[in-house]
């Protein structure tokens, strides 16, 4: 599965190994990828603009992925949240905050790539 042309993805995870793995997967599929290692960094990068999709862990020290998603104004980007052990209330919060999808770790690479491609190609609301 290859990336739509000129699609950029921000990967946010406090675990360096997971960030590196996601970068390798996404760059291998043709995406332009940048990273942040916490919620505050993610929010700053998203506000700077230029990302079509954000793939972000829910549980991080400090600001979690759901709280970052709630502060992201308008499309783009679409946000895919990842979790290894989210509580039901966190998952409900992700849905309420309009996450594009929630992926459980460990994930299948093909599934993640389908979600990222779908998020990148999702039409934005013009209403």
HELIX and SHEET records of a PDB file:
HELIX    1   1 UNK A   16  UNK A   28  1                                  13    
HELIX    2   2 UNK A   39  UNK A   48  1                                  10    
HELIX    3   3 UNK A   65  UNK A   71  1                                   7    
HELIX    4   4 UNK A   88  UNK A   96  1                                   9    
HELIX    5   5 UNK A  109  UNK A  121  1                                  13    
SHEET    1   A 5 UNK A  32  UNK A  36  0                                        
SHEET    2   A 5 UNK A   8  UNK A  12  1                                        
SHEET    3   A 5 UNK A  53  UNK A  57  1                                        
SHEET    4   A 5 UNK A  78  UNK A  83  1                                        
SHEET    5   A 5 UNK A 101  UNK A 104  1                                        
END                                                                             
